[in-house]
Amino acid sequence: MMRIITGRARGTHLYTLEGEATRPTSERAKEAVFSMLQFELAGRTVLDLFAGSGQMALEAVSRGAERAVLVDASPKAVEIIKKNVVKTHFEKECTVLCADYTDVLRTRRPGMPERFGLVVLDPPYAKRLVCPALSLLLKGDWLEDDAFVVCESAEEDIFEGNEAMASHFEVRRRAKYGVAYVTVLSYHKEERHE
């Protein structure tokens, strides 16, 4: 059963969607990501674009992130996310949207933060949406300087060979957990030249 590992909502068990529709981030992968980011979360605004149960964004808020926007295209997933937001008592910090990620990234909605300091991308693996999502994040200027992007994918190369896109990011960590590669990126407004 999924739970919040630490912070204000520590130990809270979360609701999950039944069946194969979503595949939650493993406890081991989540622990590794947040161990790395634990001293960098305070005051950040989080965007979880394929939120599923909402566990990643809620973990970030529990550990000190200021605000989170949780997005999922599935109405059933959104119902679960809303229940988990209530269960963790993070209603004031969280906005939940039932929308496709492209709609969210192509138009700035009223009340949406200008930019985000932490973005979580964990789309269905078969759809290979990490690279297109990164492209829209850059195009829309959604990332704060020194933002972190946590990507979960079946492919090791989340940039799919796009070196121009890769030049905006530094790979801070990449590890494999079962079939999933979890890659933590940090974003820099100026391209990196090695």
C-alpha positions as CSV (number, residue, x, y, z in Angstrom):
1,M,0.0,0.0,0.0
2,M,1.3,3.5,-0.9
3,R,2.0,5.9,1.8
4,I,3.6,9.3,2.5
5,I,7.2,8.5,3.6
6,T,8.0,11.6,5.7
7,G,7.1,15.1,6.6
8,R,3.8,16.6,7.7
9,A,1.7,13.8,6.4
10,R,4.2,11.0,7.3
11,G,2.7,7.5,7.4
12,T,-0.6,8.5,5.7
13,H,-1.8,5.6,3.5
14,L,-3.0,6.7,0.1
15,Y,-5.9,5.5,-2.1
16,T,-4.9,3.9,-5.4
17,L,-6.7,3.2,-8.6
18,E,-7.6,-0.4,-9.0
19,G,-6.5,-2.4,-12.1
20,E,-3.7,-1.8,-14.6
21,A,-4.7,1.8,-15.6
22,T,-2.0,3.4,-13.5
23,R,1.4,2.1,-12.3
24,P,2.5,3.8,-9.2
25,T,6.1,4.8,-8.7
26,S,7.8,2.1,-6.5
27,E,8.4,2.9,-2.9
28,R,12.2,2.3,-3.5
29,A,12.3,4.8,-6.4
30,K,10.3,7.4,-4.5
31,E,12.5,7.1,-1.5
32,A,15.6,7.5,-3.7
33,V,14.3,10.6,-5.5
34,F,13.2,12.3,-2.3
35,S,16.4,11.4,-0.4
36,M,18.2,13.3,-3.1
37,L,15.8,16.3,-3.2
38,Q,15.0,16.5,0.5
39,F,16.9,19.7,1.3
40,E,15.8,21.4,-2.0
41,L,12.1,21.2,-1.7
42,A,11.2,24.0,0.7
43,G,9.2,26.8,-1.0
44,R,9.1,25.1,-4.4
45,T,6.0,24.9,-6.6
46,V,5.3,21.4,-7.9
47,L,3.7,20.3,-11.2
48,D,2.8,16.6,-11.4
49,L,1.6,16.1,-15.0
50,F,0.6,12.4,-15.0
51,A,-0.3,12.3,-11.4
52,G,-2.1,8.9,-11.1
53,S,-2.8,8.8,-7.3
54,G,-0.9,12.1,-6.7
55,Q,1.7,10.4,-4.4
56,M,4.7,12.2,-5.8
57,A,3.3,15.7,-5.5
58,L,1.8,15.0,-2.1
59,E,5.2,13.6,-0.8
60,A,6.8,16.8,-2.0
61,V,4.2,19.0,-0.2
62,S,4.6,16.8,2.9
63,R,8.4,17.6,2.8
64,G,8.0,21.3,2.5
65,A,7.0,22.2,-1.1
66,E,4.8,25.3,-1.0
67,R,2.2,24.4,-3.6
68,A,1.3,21.7,-6.1
69,V,-0.7,21.4,-9.3
70,L,-1.7,17.7,-9.9
71,V,-2.9,16.9,-13.5
72,D,-4.3,13.7,-14.9
73,A,-6.4,13.0,-18.0
74,S,-8.4,10.2,-16.3
75,P,-11.5,11.3,-14.4
76,K,-11.1,8.2,-12.2
77,A,-7.5,9.1,-11.3
78,V,-8.6,12.7,-10.5
79,E,-11.2,11.3,-8.1
80,I,-8.5,9.3,-6.3
81,I,-6.1,12.3,-6.3
82,K,-8.8,14.5,-4.7
83,K,-9.4,11.9,-2.0
84,N,-5.7,11.7,-1.3
85,V,-5.4,15.5,-1.1
86,V,-8.2,15.5,1.5
87,K,-6.7,12.5,3.4
88,T,-3.3,14.4,3.7
89,H,-5.0,17.7,4.6
90,F,-3.3,19.5,1.8
91,E,-6.4,21.1,0.3
92,K,-4.9,24.6,0.6
93,E,-1.7,23.7,-1.1
94,C,-3.1,21.6,-4.0
95,T,-4.9,22.3,-7.2
96,V,-6.2,19.2,-9.1
97,L,-6.9,19.4,-12.8
98,C,-8.6,16.8,-15.0
99,A,-6.9,17.6,-18.3
100,D,-4.5,16.3,-20.9
101,Y,-0.9,17.4,-20.2
102,T,-0.7,19.2,-23.6
103,D,-3.7,21.4,-22.8
104,V,-2.2,22.4,-19.5
105,L,1.2,23.3,-21.0
106,R,-0.1,25.2,-24.0
107,T,-2.3,27.6,-22.1
108,R,-1.7,29.5,-18.9
109,R,-4.8,29.1,-16.8
110,P,-5.9,31.8,-14.3
111,G,-4.4,31.0,-10.9
112,M,-1.7,28.7,-12.3
113,P,1.8,29.5,-11.1
114,E,4.0,31.2,-13.7
115,R,6.8,28.6,-13.3
116,F,7.5,25.5,-11.4
117,G,10.5,24.4,-9.3
118,L,9.8,20.7,-9.4
119,V,8.0,18.8,-12.2
120,V,7.2,15.1,-12.1
121,L,6.8,13.3,-15.5
122,D,5.6,9.7,-15.1
123,P,3.4,9.0,-18.2
124,P,2.3,5.6,-19.4
125,Y,5.6,4.0,-20.7
126,A,4.2,2.8,-24.0
127,K,3.2,6.3,-25.0
128,R,6.8,7.7,-24.7
129,L,5.6,11.2,-23.6
130,V,8.5,12.3,-21.5
131,C,10.4,13.9,-24.4
132,P,7.3,15.7,-25.8
133,A,6.4,16.9,-22.3
134,L,10.0,18.3,-21.7
135,S,9.7,20.0,-25.1
136,L,6.5,21.8,-24.1
137,L,7.9,22.7,-20.7
138,L,10.8,24.5,-22.4
139,K,8.7,26.1,-25.1
140,G,6.2,27.5,-22.6
141,D,8.9,28.7,-20.2
142,W,7.3,26.7,-17.3
143,L,10.5,26.0,-15.4
144,E,12.2,28.1,-12.8
145,D,16.0,28.4,-13.1
146,D,17.5,25.4,-11.3
147,A,14.1,23.6,-11.4
148,F,14.2,19.8,-10.9
149,V,12.4,17.5,-13.3
150,V,11.8,13.9,-12.2
151,C,11.2,11.6,-15.2
152,E,10.1,7.9,-15.1
153,S,10.3,6.0,-18.3
154,A,11.0,2.6,-19.9
155,E,13.9,4.2,-22.0
156,E,17.2,5.2,-20.6
157,D,17.5,8.1,-23.1
158,I,14.6,10.4,-22.1
159,F,15.8,13.0,-24.7
160,E,15.5,10.5,-27.5
161,G,18.7,11.8,-29.1
162,N,17.7,15.5,-29.0
163,E,21.0,17.1,-28.0
164,A,19.6,20.6,-28.2
165,M,17.0,19.7,-25.6
166,A,19.5,17.8,-23.4
167,S,21.7,20.9,-23.3
168,H,19.2,22.7,-21.1
169,F,19.4,20.0,-18.4
170,E,22.0,18.3,-16.2
171,V,21.3,14.7,-15.3
172,R,21.6,14.7,-11.6
173,R,20.8,11.0,-11.1
174,R,19.6,8.1,-13.3
175,A,18.8,4.7,-11.8
176,K,16.8,1.6,-12.9
177,Y,14.1,0.2,-10.6
178,G,12.6,-2.9,-12.2
179,V,11.6,-1.9,-15.7
180,A,11.7,1.8,-15.0
181,Y,14.4,4.3,-15.4
182,V,14.1,7.2,-13.0
183,T,16.0,10.2,-14.1
184,V,16.4,13.4,-12.1
185,L,17.2,16.5,-14.1
186,S,18.1,20.0,-13.1
187,Y,17.2,22.8,-15.5
188,H,19.3,25.8,-16.4
189,K,18.0,28.7,-18.4
190,E,21.3,29.1,-20.1
191,E,22.3,26.1,-22.2
192,R,25.2,24.1,-20.8
193,H,28.2,23.8,-23.0
194,E,30.6,21.0,-22.1
